[in-house]
């Protein structure tokens, strides 16, 4: 069973959708995502909401006069969306298996708190780099040229950010990470802003004018692939710290993990 579908069972889906604090947060993040889409003013657009859940972000899209299609892996969340009679069309699907839409269908895409789930290997057959590439490549195709896709996400670490942006770049996108309020532990938010078919100017993160110069509020990338030519679909591995963090994460999941020793993460000599 996928971690997302397990976490958002029927009871949790209803609680999430009725929590006034969650509704407020979801609305604020949806408003910011739509702002970063930079849509034509006063024109209704046809948008895709990836990981739409119970339709809270879709409610904001409808209020703004847009038409939308939502896709989510959790049937419990989609059932709540149906009960709430949201304004968009709903589709059950796993984003890691790709977007099943015709080329150039949408004028833009938003996603709130969903993209980071693709970094988890919930099944033995799941490869996060491959699932991310499948998602981004099919999303790229389904967007009209010159449009944008904006993802609000909660990355675990910088390696996860690099993994996500690398696969987006391989799929043809340009763009980068916009960080709102980089100096605030509570208000800090990550938005991956992607451009389809054009190279746009990356928006500035909110609160960046008061940010410490040492804190980056934008991480930009382009179509240059030379840095990643040796990755071949493999996830980014960064020595001892990365290995220890991965082992600790597996322990929290209840898996059997070898004990840490002084040899953990040590570079092995080549065999001849």
N, C-alpha and C positions, 0 to 999 in steps of 0.2 A: 504493500500500500504506500502511496506517495505521502511524504511528510505533510504536504499542504492539505491534502484531502483528510488526513487523520486529524490535523490540528483544527481545521474548520469543519467540525461535524455539525449536525443540525442545531444542537444547543448553543455551541460557540458562535455559529453563524448568526443566530437570532440575537444573542447578547451583543455581538459586535455591531450589528445594524441598529440596535436600539440604544446604544451608549451615546449620550449627548456629547461627551468629550471626544469620542472617536469620530462622530459625525462632523464636529467642528474642525478637527485636525485634518480629516479627509477632504473637507471642502476647501480649507486653506491651501493644502498641497495641490489640489486639482486646479485651483485658481492660479497658482504660481506656474504650474505646468502649462496651462493654456496660454498664460502670458509669454512663456518662453517659446511657444509654438509660433508666435508672431503672425497670427492669422490676419487676413484682410479685414479691416474694420467694417462692421455693419453687414458682413456677408455670411449667411449660414453655410457651414462646411460639413462635409461627411467625414467623421473621425472614427478611429479605432481605439477602443479602451481595452488594453491587454491586462488580464488579471482584474477584471471589472468587479469581482465579488458580488456583493448584494446591490450594486448599482449606485453607491453613494457618490462616486466621482461622476458617473453618468448623469446624476441629478443636476450637477453643476453645468455639465455640457448642455443639457436640455434647457436650463434656465438662461443660458447664453444664446439660445436660438439655434444650436447645432443639432445635426442628426448624427447618430452614432450606433456602432455595433460593439457589443462587449463579448469578450471571450474569457473563460475561466475554467480551471480544472476541477473546482469544487462544486459538485452538484448541490450540496447543501446551501452554499452561498447563492447559487443561481436560483434555487427554489425560493429563497427569501426575496430575491430580486423580482421574481414572477409575482409573489404575493404582494409586493409593494407596487406592482404595476408601473415599473420604470418606463421611461419614454423610448429606450433604445431596443434594438433587436439583440437577442442573447444566443450565444453559441457555447456548447461544452467542448473543451479541447485542451490539450497539453501544449503550451507554448514551445516546449522543447522539441516537439515533433513538427513544428513549422506552422505557418499561417496559411490556411486554405482559401486564399482569395485571389481573384484575377489581378493581373498586373495593372498598376495605376488606379486601383479602386478608391483609395482614401486620400484626403487632403492633409492628413496629419494623424499622429498617434500619440496617446498619452498612456502612462502606466504608473500606478501609485503602489509602492511597497510590494512589488511582485518580482522584479528582475533578479534579485539576489537568490531566489529559490533555485534558479537554474545552475547555480554554483555548487549545489548539493548533489551527490551521487546517491539517490534514494534507492536505486536498484543496482545490481551488479552490472547490468548492461548499460547503465547510464555513464556517459563520458561528458562532464561539464563543458569542455571546449567544443566538442562536436555538437552538443545540444544548443549551446549559445550560437555557434555558427549557423546551424540549421534555422534557428529562430531569426537571427538578423538577416540572413540572405533571403528568406522568404518574405520577411517584413519589408526589406528594401524593394523587392519586386512589387509588393502590393501598394506601395506609396507612389503618388504622382511625383514626377521630377520637380525639384525645387521645394518640396515640402520638408517638414521636420518631424522627428519623433523625440519625445521628452519622457524620460524615466526618472521618477523619484525612487531612490533605493537606499538600503541600509547595508553598505559593504562592511564586511568583517575586518578587512585590512587592505593595505595598499596592493598586495598581490592579487586580491580579488578584483580590485579596480582595474589593474593592468590586464588581467585575464578577460574581463568583460569588454574593455575598450579595444583590445587586440582583435577579438573575434568580430566586433562591429566594424572595425577597419577592414578586415579581410573580406567582409561581405560587401564592401563598397562605400560605406558611410564615411563622412568626415565629421568633425565636431569635437566635443570634449566634455569634461566634467565641470559643472558650475556648482560652486559651494557657497550657499547662503550662510551668513553669520559664522564665518570660520572660527572666530574666537570664543563662541558660546557653546558650552557643553550641551545645553538644552535646546537651543534654537537652531543649531547647526543642521543643515539639510544638504544632501547630495542630489543633484539633478544631472543625469547624462543627457546632453543635448546633441542630437544627431541630425546631420543634413543629408538629404537624399538627392544625389545628382548634381549638387552644387557645393561650393566651399563658402560657407557663410562666416560672418563675424560672430565669435562666441560671446554671448551676453555676459555682463558683469554680475557677480554674485551680490546679493543684497548684504548690506553691512560691510562691504569691502572697503569703503572709504575710511572706516575707522579701524580696519584690521591691521594687525602687526605686519610689517613688511616681510617678516620671516614666514608668515603663513600664506600659503598659496590658495587663492580662491578660484583659480581656473587651471584646468589641466587640459591642454589642447593636443590633438593628434591629427594626422593627415593621412594621405594615401601612401606614404612612404613605408615600404614593407621590409627594408633591409634589417632593421633591428630584430625582427621576429622571423626571419627566413628559416631559422633552424628549429622552430617550435614544433612544426608538423602536427598541430592539433593537440599537443601535450600541455598540461597545466604548468604554470610557472612555479618552480621550486627554488627556494632561496636558503639553502644550507640548514644549519642546526636549529635556528629559531623557528623556521617554517616547519621542520619535522616535529619538533617538540609541541608546537601549537596544534598540528594535525593530530598527533597522538592524544593530546589532552581532549580535543574535541571528540575523538572516537571513544575515549573513556567515559565522557559524559553521555554518550549514546548507548552505553552499556556493552560495548564491544570489548573483546579480549585484545589487549595491546601489550607488547613486550616492554619490560621494565627499561627505564632510561639508564644509560651507562655513560662512561666517559668516551665510549666509541660511537655514541649516537650522532649521526650527521657527519662523521669523519670521512674525508675523502679517501677512497680506497685506491691502492696501487693498481695499475693496469695489469692484466694477465697476458702472458705471451704464449 
